[in-house]
Amino acid sequence: MKKETLKNELKSLPNSPGVYEYFDAAGKLLYVGKAKVLKNRVKSYFSFTPTLAPSPRLGPRIAKMIAEAVHIEWIETSSESDALILENSFIKQLRPKYNILLRDDKTYPYIYVDFSEPYPRPVITRKLIKGAKIRYFGPFYKGAKDILEAIYEEFALVQKKGCLKEKKACLFAQINRCLAPCVGGVSQEEYQVVLGDALKALKNPASLIPRLEQKMLFHATHENFEQAAHLRDQIETIKSISVKVEIDLAKFEDFEIFSVASASGFFCALRLSVREGKVAYATHSITPALKIAQNSDESIISELYKQSILAAFPSSLPLACSQIFTSDDFEDSRLCEQVLETRHSRKFSIKTPKIGEKKALANIAHKNALELIKKHINTHKYSLLEDIQNYFGLNNLPLKIECFDNSMLFGEAKVGAMIAWQANSSEKGSEFYKEGYRHMHLSSSNDYEQMKEMLTARALRFENASPPDLWLIDGGKALYDLACDVVASSGANVDVLAIAKEKIDAKAHRAKGSALDKIHCELGEMKLSPNDAKLMFLQRLRDEAHRFAISFHRKTRDKTNLAKSELANLGLSAGAIKKLLDYYGSFEAIKAASNDEIARVAGKQAAKKLAES
């Protein structure tokens, strides 16, 4: 019956470009694709005789997806290039089950120099800085701060914004780390010579290493081990961003090389930035393959080329060059050119070299991508995450997890908190990453509505902040079902688990190693041994979310209590204070409000007393 519905939907497909979406029986989004002609592209997935079935020409990944699909939706667009942009946006926002994607969607930083300033200085940026005389270096997938710090250590450049407004030399000038143009310590011509040397080092960060090693040895010899360790880490970071390439084109060319490699169940997309004929910078992103796609096919490789190239040239970042070379031919390369040309109003070229120096560089990029996968496997341990995925029947390997909790006391200071955990988000290994933490004030008065408020707010931000692999909810079956409903309404591919605390004498028991917490998942209610590594890992996430929520709750409560005290001192009644704090949230906001508005909220007497204060 459901396949009959799909068959009828296929008859309605238009002869226009657009984006199509496949859904399973539970309403979960399976796959997003784009088409020049929707009717032709979507029908190519099927064999219609004797019954509707996956086409025998499909690879195993897509064939399995078609076997699960019972419903299809589509959005028509005015052109195929518009469809490509929409497809990439949907993949990032919704993370469909059968689309592979690069999970690291950060904007990599650049270092820029504004030559319109009398004494230019290198500065880090993650967005396009407007100006006719600005030069960019990068992008840097890591180490931008270390490189900039090393540059400032080595070259006596201006280090403070607005330096020329100072009336006396700053601390940096006093320790010989600035030439003090603010007090006439250097002419613009002399400064340009120093800046030129600094920019040469910025183009070749590895040239900074010998000097850093000398300083490290000096500090170690003088038993300043903390500073020596800091320099050691700086050196290692700079070394790790350098790609050893034995080819010098001997031509002042600027271009980008992209290569996608697959090995041992992982994909690596590598980008080499060539400046003035030499490889200057390298960035890469690694993502695990889908379980059903351990042996990659051409469609996945093409998908990753499209995603990595389009992500590398957003309209918000500087454009250093528009010539691109790839290790492999891929579908829609000409379409990517059109999208980038429209985005940047500049001619783009995407080619796959067959012979010569460019081909040699592309081969080196591919070899480096394979080596990065080997290094990733050797330095990253996913066994626990794989156990969690298999045990709870998750669709995704939970490399990125968000955990939610809320807190209040007698209906006061109602707050929610979300913490974020990402596998190997730091050099030290798997860690919580504070950039992803969020908290919010809540208006609802019970746990269920508060969690709904918080989860809905997060789902609405999927467009700007990609969804994680897993949501972990501090709560029982009702909150688990709620989270599943929110995920389903968003269309995103996010797994959900809920961890319910063991109750002892009607009180929650949190002790790791002895608590018999219940885990709710798609397979039902699960109980694990108290010393099970999977349970203890989930408890650790839950406890961190609880800590973060309680911390914010206390700050909010203290602030509210202070506001109550200040309002009470002004002679306001308890009822008026409650109305004002519920409406404005803080004493500062109340003080800033108009008399008429306060009168409407809490009455004329309250407005009069506040006006007299």
C-alpha positions in Angstrom: 0.0 0.0 0.0 2.8 2.4 0.9 4.8 1.5 -2.2 1.6 2.2 -4.2 1.6 5.7 -2.7 5.2 6.2 -3.8 4.3 4.9 -7.3 1.5 7.5 -7.6 3.9 10.3 -6.4 6.4 9.4 -9.1 3.7 10.1 -11.7 3.4 13.6 -10.5 7.0 14.6 -10.8 7.6 17.8 -12.9 9.9 18.3 -15.9 11.9 21.0 -14.1 15.1 21.3 -12.0 14.8 21.0 -8.2 15.6 19.1 -5.0 14.0 15.8 -4.0 13.7 14.1 -0.6 13.1 10.4 0.2 11.3 9.5 3.5 10.8 6.1 5.3 7.7 4.7 6.9 8.4 6.5 10.1 8.7 9.9 8.3 12.5 10.1 8.7 14.4 11.8 6.0 16.6 9.3 4.1 18.2 11.1 1.3 18.4 14.5 -0.4 19.4 14.9 -4.1 19.2 17.5 -6.8 18.2 17.1 -10.4 18.2 19.0 -13.7 14.9 17.3 -14.6 13.2 16.0 -11.5 11.0 13.4 -13.4 13.9 11.8 -15.2 16.4 11.8 -12.2 14.0 10.4 -9.6 12.5 7.7 -11.9 16.1 6.5 -12.7 16.2 5.1 -9.2 13.5 2.6 -9.9 12.7 -0.5 -11.9 8.9 -0.5 -12.7 8.5 -4.1 -13.9 7.0 -6.3 -12.7 6.7 -4.3 -9.5 8.3 -1.1 -8.2 11.8 -1.9 -6.9 15.3 -0.4 -6.8 17.0 -0.2 -10.1 19.7 -2.9 -10.6 22.1 -0.1 -11.7 22.2 1.4 -8.2 25.1 1.0 -5.8 24.3 -0.9 -2.5 24.0 2.3 -0.5 21.3 3.9 -2.7 19.6 0.6 -3.4 19.1 0.1 0.4 17.8 3.6 0.7 15.2 3.1 -2.1 14.1 -0.2 -0.5 13.3 1.8 2.7 11.6 4.7 1.0 7.8 5.0 1.0 7.4 8.7 0.3 9.0 11.4 -1.8 8.8 15.2 -1.7 10.4 17.8 -4.0 11.0 21.5 -4.4 11.2 23.0 -7.8 13.9 25.6 -8.5 14.5 28.0 -11.3 17.9 26.4 -12.3 20.1 23.4 -11.7 22.6 25.6 -9.9 19.9 26.8 -7.5 19.1 23.2 -6.9 22.7 22.4 -6.1 22.9 25.2 -3.5 19.6 24.1 -1.9 20.8 20.4 -1.9 24.0 21.3 0.0 22.0 23.5 2.4 19.6 20.7 3.2 22.4 18.1 3.7 24.1 20.4 6.2 20.9 21.3 8.1 19.1 17.9 8.1 21.9 15.4 7.9 19.9 12.8 6.0 20.6 9.1 6.8 22.0 8.1 3.4 23.9 11.3 2.5 27.5 11.4 3.4 28.8 14.7 4.6 31.9 16.5 6.0 30.9 16.9 9.7 33.4 19.7 10.4 31.5 22.8 9.2 33.7 25.4 10.9 34.8 28.5 9.1 38.6 28.3 9.1 40.4 31.5 10.0 42.6 33.7 7.8 45.3 36.1 8.7 45.0 39.4 6.9 47.0 42.7 6.7 45.3 46.0 5.8 47.9 48.0 3.8 45.8 51.1 3.9 46.9 51.6 7.5 50.1 53.7 8.1 51.6 50.8 10.1 49.9 47.6 9.0 49.7 44.6 11.3 48.6 40.9 10.8 45.2 40.1 12.3 43.1 36.9 12.5 39.6 37.0 10.9 36.9 34.5 10.1 35.0 36.8 7.8 35.5 39.0 4.8 37.0 42.4 5.7 36.2 45.1 3.3 39.0 47.2 1.9 40.9 47.7 -1.4 44.3 47.1 0.1 43.8 44.0 2.2 45.9 40.9 1.7 44.9 37.4 3.1 47.0 34.5 4.2 45.4 31.0 4.8 43.0 29.5 5.5 44.5 27.7 8.5 42.6 24.6 9.7 44.6 25.0 13.0 47.5 26.9 14.3 46.5 30.4 13.2 47.0 31.8 16.8 50.3 30.0 17.2 51.6 31.3 13.9 50.5 34.9 14.7 52.1 34.7 18.1 55.4 33.5 16.6 55.3 36.3 14.1 54.9 38.9 16.8 57.6 37.2 18.9 60.1 37.3 15.9 59.2 40.7 14.3 58.7 44.0 16.2 55.4 44.9 14.6 52.6 47.0 16.0 50.6 44.7 18.2 47.8 46.9 19.6 44.9 48.3 17.6 44.9 52.1 17.8 48.6 52.2 18.7 49.1 55.6 17.0 46.6 57.3 19.4 48.8 56.4 22.4 50.8 59.3 23.9 53.6 57.1 25.3 55.2 53.8 24.3 53.3 50.7 25.3 54.6 47.6 27.2 55.4 45.8 23.9 57.7 48.7 23.0 59.4 48.5 26.4 60.2 44.8 26.0 61.4 45.4 22.4 58.5 43.6 20.7 57.2 46.8 19.0 59.1 49.6 17.2 56.9 52.2 18.9 55.6 54.2 15.9 53.3 55.9 18.3 56.2 58.0 19.7 58.1 58.2 16.4 60.3 55.2 17.1 60.3 54.1 13.4 59.5 55.6 10.0 56.9 54.1 7.7 59.7 53.1 5.2 61.7 51.3 7.9 58.6 49.6 9.3 57.7 48.3 5.8 61.1 46.5 5.7 60.2 44.7 8.9 56.7 44.0 7.7 58.0 42.5 4.5 60.2 40.0 6.4 57.2 39.1 8.6 55.0 38.5 5.5 57.6 36.2 4.0 57.5 34.2 7.2 53.7 34.2 7.1 53.8 32.7 3.6 56.2 30.0 4.9 55.5 29.4 8.6 58.0 26.6 8.8 60.8 29.2 8.5 59.9 30.3 12.1 60.7 26.9 13.6 64.6 27.2 13.9 64.2 30.5 15.9 61.4 28.9 18.1 63.6 25.9 18.8 66.5 28.2 19.9 64.1 29.9 22.3 62.7 26.6 23.6 66.3 25.4 24.3 67.1 28.6 26.1 64.1 28.4 28.4 64.7 24.7 29.1 68.3 25.4 30.0 67.2 28.1 32.4 64.6 25.7 33.9 61.6 27.7 32.6 59.9 24.5 31.7 56.4 26.0 31.3 57.5 28.5 28.6 59.6 25.8 27.0 56.6 23.4 26.8 54.5 26.2 25.3 57.1 26.8 22.6 57.3 23.0 22.0 53.6 22.9 21.4 53.8 25.9 19.0 56.6 24.2 17.0 54.6 20.9 16.7 51.5 22.8 15.6 53.4 24.7 12.9 55.1 21.5 11.8 51.7 19.7 11.5 50.2 22.3 9.1 53.1 22.1 6.7 52.7 19.7 3.8 56.0 18.3 2.5 55.9 18.7 -1.3 59.0 18.2 -3.4 57.6 20.2 -6.4 58.3 23.8 -7.0 56.4 25.0 -10.0 58.8 27.9 -10.6 55.8 29.9 -11.7 54.0 32.6 -9.7 50.7 30.9 -9.8 47.9 30.8 -7.3 45.4 27.9 -7.3 43.7 25.3 -5.1 43.9 21.5 -5.2 41.2 19.3 -3.8 41.5 15.5 -3.3 39.0 13.1 -1.7 40.4 9.7 -0.5 38.7 6.7 1.0 40.3 4.0 3.2 39.4 1.8 6.2 35.9 3.2 6.5 36.8 6.9 6.4 36.8 9.7 3.9 39.3 12.5 3.8 38.8 15.7 1.8 42.1 17.6 1.5 42.7 21.1 0.2 46.1 22.4 -0.8 46.4 26.2 -1.3 49.2 27.0 -3.7 50.5 30.5 -3.6 53.2 31.9 -6.0 53.9 28.3 -7.2 54.4 26.7 -3.8 52.1 24.9 -1.4 51.5 27.4 1.3 48.6 25.9 3.4 46.7 22.7 3.8 43.3 22.0 5.3 41.5 18.7 5.6 38.3 17.1 7.0 37.7 13.5 7.9 34.4 11.8 8.2 33.5 8.1 8.8 31.7 6.3 6.0 28.2 5.0 6.4 28.0 1.4 7.6 26.4 0.4 4.3 29.1 2.3 2.3 32.4 1.0 3.6 33.5 0.6 0.0 33.0 4.0 -1.5 31.3 4.5 -4.9 31.6 7.3 -7.3 28.5 9.1 -6.1 30.0 9.5 -2.6 33.3 10.8 -4.0 31.4 13.3 -6.2 29.2 14.4 -3.2 32.3 15.1 -1.1 34.0 17.0 -3.9 30.9 19.2 -4.3 30.6 19.8 -0.6 34.2 20.6 0.1 34.6 22.9 -2.8 31.4 24.9 -2.2 32.2 25.1 1.5 35.7 26.4 0.8 34.5 29.5 -1.1 31.5 31.0 0.8 30.6 34.6 0.0 31.5 35.7 3.5 35.2 34.8 3.1 38.0 36.3 1.0 38.7 34.9 -2.5 42.5 34.5 -3.1 42.2 32.6 -6.4 39.5 31.0 -8.6 41.5 28.3 -10.3 40.8 24.8 -8.9 42.3 21.4 -9.7 41.0 18.1 -8.4 42.5 14.6 -8.2 39.4 13.0 -9.8 36.7 14.0 -12.3 33.4 14.4 -10.4 29.8 14.9 -11.4 28.5 18.5 -11.5 32.0 20.1 -11.6 30.7 22.5 -14.3 27.7 23.3 -12.2 30.0 24.1 -9.2 31.8 26.5 -11.4 28.5 28.3 -12.2 27.5 28.5 -8.6 30.9 30.0 -7.5 30.9 32.4 -10.4 27.5 33.7 -9.4 28.5 33.8 -5.7 31.7 35.8 -6.3 31.1 37.6 -9.7 34.3 36.1 -11.0 35.3 33.4 -13.5 36.1 30.0 -11.9 37.8 27.0 -13.4 37.6 23.4 -12.1 39.8 21.0 -13.9 41.3 17.5 -13.4 44.9 17.5 -14.7 45.9 14.4 -16.6 49.7 15.1 -17.0 52.4 17.5 -15.9 53.1 19.3 -12.6 49.5 19.9 -11.7 48.8 16.2 -12.0 51.9 15.4 -9.8 50.6 17.8 -7.1 47.1 16.3 -7.3 48.7 12.8 -6.8 50.6 14.2 -3.8 47.4 15.6 -2.4 45.7 12.2 -2.7 48.6 10.4 -1.1 48.5 12.9 1.8 44.8 12.4 2.2 45.4 8.6 2.6 48.1 9.2 5.1 45.9 11.5 7.1 43.3 8.8 7.3 45.9 6.4 8.7 47.0 9.0 11.2 43.4 9.6 12.2 42.8 5.9 12.8 46.0 5.6 14.9 45.2 8.6 17.1 41.4 8.3 17.4 39.6 5.6 19.4 36.0 5.0 18.4 35.4 1.6 20.0 33.2 3.0 22.8 31.2 5.1 20.4 30.7 2.1 18.1 29.5 0.0 21.1 27.0 2.8 21.9 25.8 2.9 18.3 25.4 -0.8 18.0 23.9 -1.5 21.5 21.2 1.2 21.2 20.5 0.8 17.4 21.6 4.3 16.5 21.7 5.4 12.9 24.8 7.6 13.4 28.1 7.0 15.0 27.8 9.6 17.8 30.9 11.7 17.1 29.0 14.9 18.1 26.6 14.8 21.1 24.4 17.5 22.7 22.9 16.9 26.1 20.0 18.9 27.7 18.9 19.6 31.2 16.8 22.2 32.9 16.6 23.6 36.4 14.3 25.7 38.7 13.4 26.1 42.4 9.8 26.5 43.5 9.0 27.9 40.0 11.7 30.5 40.2 14.8 31.0 38.0 13.6 28.7 35.3 16.5 27.9 33.0 17.6 25.4 30.5 21.1 24.3 29.5 22.8 22.4 26.6 26.3 21.1 26.6 28.2 19.8 23.6 30.7 16.9 23.3 32.7 16.0 20.2 35.0 13.1 19.6 38.6 14.4 19.6 37.5 18.0 19.5 40.9 18.9 21.0 44.5 17.6 20.7 44.1 15.8 24.0 41.3 13.6 22.7 37.6 13.4 23.2 36.4 16.4 25.1 33.5 18.7 25.9 33.8 21.8 23.8 32.6 25.0 25.5 32.0 26.9 22.2 28.9 24.7 21.8 27.5 25.3 25.3 24.2 27.2 25.4 21.8 28.3 28.2 18.5 30.1 28.1 15.8 31.5 30.3 12.5 29.5 30.1 8.9 30.6 30.6 7.2 27.3 31.1 6.5 26.0 34.6 7.0 22.2 34.3 9.8 19.9 33.1 8.0 18.7 29.9 7.1 22.2 28.6 10.6 23.5 29.6 12.3 20.7 27.6 10.0 21.3 24.7 10.9 25.0 24.7 14.6 24.3 24.8 14.7 21.5 22.2 12.5 23.5 19.8 14.8 26.5 20.1 17.8 24.3 19.3 16.1 22.7 16.3 15.3 26.1 14.9 19.1 26.8 14.8 19.9 23.8 12.7 20.3 26.0 9.7 23.1 28.1 11.3 24.6 25.4 13.6 24.5 21.9 12.1 22.7 19.3 14.1 24.7 16.7 16.1 24.7 13.0 15.7 22.9 12.4 19.0 20.7 14.2 21.5 20.9 13.0 25.1 18.0 14.0 27.3 18.1 14.1 31.1 14.7 12.5 31.6 12.4 9.5 31.1 10.2 8.0 28.4 7.9 11.1 28.1 10.9 13.4 27.4 12.4 10.8 25.1 9.2 10.8 23.0 9.1 14.6 23.1 12.7 14.8 21.7 11.8 12.3 19.0 8.8 14.4 17.9 10.9 17.6 17.8 13.6 15.9 15.7 10.9 14.4 13.4 9.3 17.9 12.9 12.7 19.4 12.0 13.4 16.7 9.4 17.0 16.3 10.7 18.7 13.0 11.1 19.5 13.1 14.8 19.4 10.0 17.1 17.8 10.4 20.6 18.6 8.8 23.9 17.2 9.7 27.3 18.8 8.8 30.6 16.4 8.5 33.6 18.0 8.7 37.1 17.5 5.9 39.5 15.1 6.8 42.3 16.1 6.0 45.9 13.5 7.1 48.4 11.9 9.2 45.7 15.2 11.1 45.2 17.4 11.0 42.2 20.6 9.0 42.6 23.5 10.2 40.5 26.5 8.3 41.8 28.5 6.8 38.9 29.5 3.2 39.5 26.4 2.4 41.6 23.4 4.1 40.0 21.0 1.8 38.0 19.9 4.4 35.5 17.4 3.6 32.7 18.2 4.4 29.1 15.3 5.0 26.7 16.0 4.5 23.0 14.3 3.3 19.8 14.7 -0.3 20.9 12.9 0.4 24.2 14.0 0.7 27.8 17.5 -0.5 28.5 19.3 -1.2 31.8 23.0 -1.6 31.9 25.4 -2.8 34.6 26.4 0.1 36.9 30.0 -0.2 35.9 29.2 -0.5 32.1 31.4 1.9 30.1 28.5 2.9 27.9 26.4 3.9 30.9 29.2 5.7 32.7 29.9 7.7 29.5 26.3 8.8 29.2 26.2 9.6 32.9 29.3 11.8 32.5 27.5 13.8 29.8 24.3 14.0 31.8 26.2 15.2 34.9 28.0 17.9 33.0 24.7 19.2 31.6 23.3 19.1 35.1 26.3 21.0 36.5 26.0 23.7 33.7 22.2 24.0 34.3 22.6 24.4 38.1 25.4 26.9 37.7 23.3 29.1 35.4 20.3 28.6 37.7 22.2 29.8 40.7 23.4 32.9 38.9 19.9 33.7 37.7 18.5 33.1 41.2 21.1 35.3 42.8 20.4 38.0 40.2 16.6 37.7 40.8 17.0 37.9 44.6 19.2 41.0 44.3 16.5 42.6 42.1 13.8 41.6 44.6 15.8 43.2 47.4 16.3 46.4 45.4 12.7 46.7 44.4 11.5 45.9 48.0 13.7 48.7 49.3 11.8 51.1 47.0 8.5 50.1 48.8 7.0 47.9 46.1 4.7 45.1 47.1 5.5 41.4 46.6 2.8 41.1 43.9 4.2 44.1 41.9 7.8 42.8 42.2 6.7 39.4 40.9 4.9 41.0 37.9 7.8 43.2 37.1 10.4 40.4 37.3 8.3 38.0 35.3 7.9 40.6 32.6 11.4 42.3 32.5 13.6 39.6 34.1 16.1 42.0 35.8 16.3 45.2 37.9 18.3 46.9 35.1 15.6 46.3 32.5 12.9 47.5 34.9 14.8 50.8 35.6 15.2 51.3 31.8 11.5 50.9 31.1 9.1 53.8 30.7 6.6 54.9 33.4 3.7 54.1 31.1 4.9 50.6 30.4 5.5 49.9 34.1 2.1 51.2 35.0 0.5 48.8 32.5 2.5 45.9 34.0 2.3 46.5 37.7 0.0 49.5 38.3 0.3 53.3 38.7 1.6 53.1 42.3 4.6 50.9 41.3 5.4 53.2 38.4 5.2 56.3 40.7 7.6 54.7 43.3 10.1 53.7 40.6 9.9 57.2 39.1 10.7 58.7 42.5 13.7 56.4 43.1 
